[in-house]
């Protein structure tokens, strides 16, 4: 709790990360990891057959990938770092300590990948015109780019697997124990053919725009790329099952909620049926493209194109959710507090170790009970202020006040319009992790539980959005303030 709390009360902090991360994965898997070997293979095939049409098609698809990966792909990659550092700095700090050399290596490989895609794209026409030997070097450059793209994913997947299940790292705190976590190889085995399949479907979609309907080459290209897609599809299914069976049973219990939201748990079976139908539809369309490419309209390939993006994006959402209540399995809860620190925090209180306080705005101070004397009003605001600090430090990694996944929305569904007294809400929060195992236990002491209840009671009447430190600043509080008794009002204002 040494960082000011960044908070978005409408969208929610976790959706900030999710939106950026899912978009990045779709671009990385579909247009980099899977597409680069496909483009290099198309270039090689065109050179082997001495057919310049393959060369032109491969270059057009590459140029689309080049534009998107070097702009949106690069921005979302950096955006993941920024968003996670803002929302949950404790988790990213812990991961950096464990995987420093992995991330250092990944950065070097990423820089190499950027240089390779620049060279591969910008030298295509020139090296092609220089003759067969230059063309062969260019093809090798393409496969080198494909390998670098895969290596960046292979390194990051180790960290993603660690966040779900650290395995023996909890007892043997070594780098290689963290890398070779129980989910690393199964997840890598699943993501690799998934990326190739995504690339095939996206390429088939683009072929319809880069070739003419009357041209026989369109049929040949659709058939070849369709075969590429079907060749990897069985590996996606087999490795996906391996990955699923490797996930700890406690995480599988969260699957019903992760597929939608809490309200849609009963839809789990129906959702899985829709997923199966979607996969079958994709395979049927691809098979039709192979066997009857002349009869395939553009709109037909929109279905697998949208479906594969939707399914991959939802897979990422599910993967992120099912590890709850942890952000790093068995080591750190989703609220950014380590499991081993809970005993200390539940004894002394969260606020004892909180460096910053999140000041109430004038809008947040409204809607106090009528008839309060000035001392009563002051005491009430002080309790609400402390309750807000508890909420900001322990709840806002996942919840908003009144926005997406709001705490008030959950309380309204459970308790309706009856007064949300501290006794009512505190009693629920104290034992919520038993009824809803994806929720971390409350980390504070009994007094803070009552303060949080007082704050939630205030939120029932006060609908003002809860601002984060980025909007209203912070005040140094707790032990940090005690170490700085000379702080004046002017200094405090400067901190804000």
N, C-alpha and C positions, 0 to 999 in steps of 0.2 A: 504493500500500500504506500509506496514511495513515489507514485506518479499521480498527477491530476487526472480526474476521470473524464474522458471524452465520452459524449453521449448524444445520440440522435433520438429524440423522443417520438418522432413520427415513424421513421423507417425502422429504427432499431439497429443496434450495433452489429448484431450477427448477420443481418441482411445486407449491411454494407460490405462485409467480408464475402458473404456468399455470392452476391451479385458479381463482384469483381473476379472472384476465384473461379466460378463456374464458367464465365465467359472466357477466361484465360485457358481453362482446360479444354473447352470446345475448340478453340483456335490451336492450341498446342498439339492436341491429339489429332484433330482432323486435317490441319493444314501444314503441320510440321513433321511430327513423328511418323504419321502414316503416309502423308502425301509425298514427302521428299523421296523415299525409295520408289514409290510408284512413278513419279516423274522421271527419275533416273532410269527406271526400267523401260519406260516409254521411249526415252531418248535412245537407249541402247538398242531397243527393238527396231526403231526407225533407221538407225545407222546400219544395223545388221541386214535389214531388208532393202536398204538404199531407197527408203520411202520418205521423202521430205515432209509429207503430210503429218506423220507421227511427230516429227521434230517441231513443226509449227504448233501442233496441238499441245504438246508438252510445254512449250515455251509460254503459250497463252495461259495455261493453267498455273504454271509457275509464277507468272507475273501477278496473277490474282493473289496467290499465296504470299508473294513477296510484299505486296502492298499492305495486306492485312496483318501479317505476322510482325512486320517491322514498325507498325504504327499501333494498332489496337492491341496486338499480342504483347508488344514490348511494354506499353503503358500499363496494361493490366498485370503483367508480371511484377513490375515495380509497385503497382497499386496494392498488390497483396501484402508486400512488406510494409507499406505505409499504413494500410488499414489495420493490419494485425498489431502493429506497434502502437497504434492509437487505442484500439479497443481492448487488447489483452497483452500488455507489454511483458507481463510475467511469464506467459507461456512462450513467447518468442525468445525471451532471454534464456529460458531454460533449454530450449532447443538449440540455440546457438552454442551454449556451453557444451552440449553433448556432441553436436554435429558441426563444429566449427570447420574442421578440415574437409568434411563432405561438402559443405556450402562453398568453401574456398575453391575446391576443385570444380564444383558445378559452375561457379562464376567464370573460371578460366575456360571451361568447355563452352559455356554460353557465349562468351566473347568470340571464341573460335567459330562457333556456329553462325554468329552474326557476320563475321568476316567471310565465311564460306558462302552464305546465301547471297551476300553482295557480289562476291566474285563469280559465283555460279550464274547469277542473273545477268550481270553486266557484261560478262565475256561470252555469253551464249552465241550471239550472231557472229562476233569476230572470230572466235575459235572454230566455229562451223565453217566459215569461209576460208580458213587457212588450210584445210585439207584433212585427210583421215587421221593422221597422227594427233593433230591438235584436238580433233573431235574425240578421240579416245581419252585424251587427258581430261577433257571437259566432262566426259561421262564418269571417269574415276572421281573427279571433283564432286559430282552429284552424289555418288555413293558415300563419299567421305562426309558430305553434309548430312546425309541420311543417318549415318552412324553417330555423328555428333548430336543430332536432334534426339536420337534414342537414348544416348548416355545421360543427357540432362534430365530426361524423364526418369531413368533408372535410379539416379541419385536421389531425386525428390521423392520417389515412391518409397524409398527406405525410410524417410522421415515421416511420410504419411502413415506407413505401417506401424512405426514406433508410437505414434500418437494414439493409435487404436489399441495396441498391445505391446508394451515394452519387453515382455517376456522376462528373460533372466537378467536384464539390465537392472532391475530393481534390487537385485542382490549382488550382481557383478557389474559395477559401474564402469564398463569399458566401452570405447568407441565401437569396436567391431561387434560387441554384444548388442549394442543399440542398432547397428546397421542390419545385422542378421536376425531381426526380430521375427516372430512366428508368421507374420503376415506379409513379409517383404516379397519372397519368391512367388507365392500364390497371386499376390496383387500385380506384380510385374508381369507374370505369365498371362494374366487377364488383360491388362491394359495394352500390351503390345499388339495382339491380334485385333483388339477393339479399335485401336488407332488405325490399323491397316484397313479394316472394314469401313470405318468412318470415311477414310480417304477415298475408297472405291466408290461409295455412294455419292459423296460430294463431287468427285470427278465425273461420274455418269451424269449428274445434274448439269455440270458445266459443259459437258460435251454437246448437249442439246443447243447451247448458245453459241458454241464455237465452230459448229459444222452445219452444213445445209441438209435439209430434209431429203432432198433428191440424191444426195451424194452417197454412194455405196460405202465410202470411208466412215460415215457416221455409224453404219451398222457394224462394221468391223471393230470400230473403237468401242462401242457399247458392249459388244460381245466379249472383247478382250478384258475390259475393265470389270465387266460383270463376273467373268471367271476369276479374276483376282479377288473380288469381294467374296464370292462363294468359297474360294479356297481357304480364306481365313475365318469364315463364319463358324465352322465346327470347333475351331480352337477357342473362339470366344465363349461358346457354350460350355465346353469341357473345363477350361480354365476358370470360367465364372463359377461353375459348381465347386471346383477345388477351393477357390477363394471363399465362397460362401460357407463351406464346411469347415474352413480354418478359423472363421470368426468365432470368438468366445460366445458361449450360449447366453450369457448375460446381455450381450449386445443384440443378439437376435431377438430377445424379448422386447427390445425397443422398436422393432421393425414396424409394428402396426402404427405407432405414432409417427415414425419418421417418414412413412409413405405419404402422409398428408399433414394433418395437424391433429390435435387432441380430439377435435370433433369428428374426425374421419377414421377413427380406429376401426370401426365396424366395416369400413370400405376395403379393408386389406385384401380380402379374398377377391372382391370385384376388381380391385386395382391390378392384382397379379394376373387375373384373367385378361384384362385389357393389355397388359404387357406382353403376354404370350401371343395374343392376337396381333399385336403390333409387330412382333418379331416375325411371325409367319407371313404377314403382309409384306414386310420388307423382302423376305426371301422369295416370295412369289413374284413380286415386281422385278427383282433382279433376274430371276429365272426367265421371266417373260422377255426381258431385255436381251438375254442371251439367245433365246430360241426364236423370237419374233421381233427383232429390233425395228423393222420397218413399220410395224403397227403400233409402236409405243409412242403415245403423245407426251408432250412436255409435262402436262399436269400429272401424269402417272408417276413421274420421278420426283415430284414435289412431296409425295406421301412418304417414301423412305427417307428423303432428305430431312424433312421436318421431324420424322419419327426418331431417327438416330440421334439428332441433336437433343430432342426432348428426353429420350431415355438416358443418354449419357449425362445430361444435366441433372436429371432426377437421381441417377446413381450417385453423383457427387453429393447431393443433398442428404441422401440416406446415409452415405458413408460418414459424413460429418456428424449426423445426429445420433447414430446408434452407439457412439462411444460415450454418450452422456451417461452419468453425470460428470464425466471427466473430459478435460481438454487434452490431457496426456494420461493415458490409461493407468489407473491405480496410483498415479503420482501427483497429479494436480487436477483439482476440480474445475469445472467450467467457469467458476467465478474467479479463477486466477489464484486461488489459495491452495497451498500444498496440503496433502493429506496429513503429513506428519506435523503440520502446524496447528491442526484443529484443536488438539487438547489445550494448547497454550491460549489460543484465541477464545475458546469457550470458557476458559477460566478467567482471563483478564479482560476480555472484550475486544472487539475489532477496533473500536475507536481509540483504544490505548495505543495502538501501533499505526494509526492513520496519520500521515503527515499533513494532509490537506483537508479542509472543510469546504463544502460546496454551498455558498451563501444563498439563502432564499431571496428570490426577487420579490418586488412589491406585488406582482400578480399572484405569486405563490402564497403570500401572506393573507390574501383575501379569504372570505368565507369562513371566518372563525365563528364559534358559537356566539349568539347574542347574549348581552347582559354580563360580559366579563369585566371585572375591574381591571385597572391598569396593571397591578401586580399579577393578577391571574392571566391577563393577556400576554404579559412578558414571559411568564413561566410556560404558558402554552406554546408560544413561538419557539422558546428554547428547546422544548421537548420535540417539536416538529422538526426543528433544525437538526437535532441529533438523530432523529429517526430518518430524515432525508440522507444524512451522511452514511448511516447504516445501509440504507437502500442503494445508494450510489456505489458503495464499495463492495456490496455482496450480491446485488441483483441485476445491475444494469448491463452486465456482459451479455445477458440474454433477453432481459425484459425492458419494456418501456413503461412510462406511467400511463399514458392514454393512447399510444399509437399501436403499431404492429406488435403482436404478442404482448399486449399490455397486462400489467398486474391487475389493473382495475377491471379489465375485461374478464379475467379469470375469477376474480372475487365476485363480480356481478353474476356470473353463471352459477357459482356455488351458493352464494348467500342472498342473491336477489337484492331487493331494495331495503331489507332490514338494516339497521345501523351496524356498520362494521366496527364493532367495539374492539379495543386491543385484546380483550380476553378471547373474543371469537377468532380473530385472525391469528393471534399469537399461538393459540392452541392448534390451529391447522398447520402453520408454518413449522412449528416445532417437530411435527411428525410427518410432514408431507413426503419426505423421501422414502417412507415405508409404503405409502399408497402409490406414489409415482416415482419409481426407482431411477428415472432419468433426471431427477432433481437432486442437487447436492444437499447434504444436511445444512441446517442453519449454522453458521460458524461462530456467531457471537454468544454472549452470556445471557442470562435471564433478563437482566435489566434492559439490554439492547433489544431483546425480543419484544418487550413492552413498548420501547421507544419506536420500533418499526411499526408495531400495531397502531400506535398513536398517529404516525405519519400516514399509514394506509387509511385510517379513519378520516384524516383530513383530505386525502385524495378523493374520497367518495363525494365530497361537496365541491372541492376545488378542481376545476377542469383545465387549469393553466398548464401548458407544456413544461416539462422539466428540462431546463437548459443544462448543457454540459460546461466543462471548464473552458472550452473554446469560445463560449458565448459570454459568460459572466465572470470568468476568472475564478480564483480560489483564495482562501485565507489559510495561512499556515496555522495548524492546530495541534492539539494533543501534546505529545512529548516534544515535538519540534518547537512548538510555541513556548513551552516551558524552558527550553534551552535558549530562548531569545526574549527575555523579559524586557529588554530595552526597546522592543518594537513599538513604534508610535503609530498613530492613526495615519500619518503621512506615509510611513513605510508600508503599512498594511494596504493602503490604497495603491501604492506602487506595485505590490505583489498582485493585486487584482488586475 
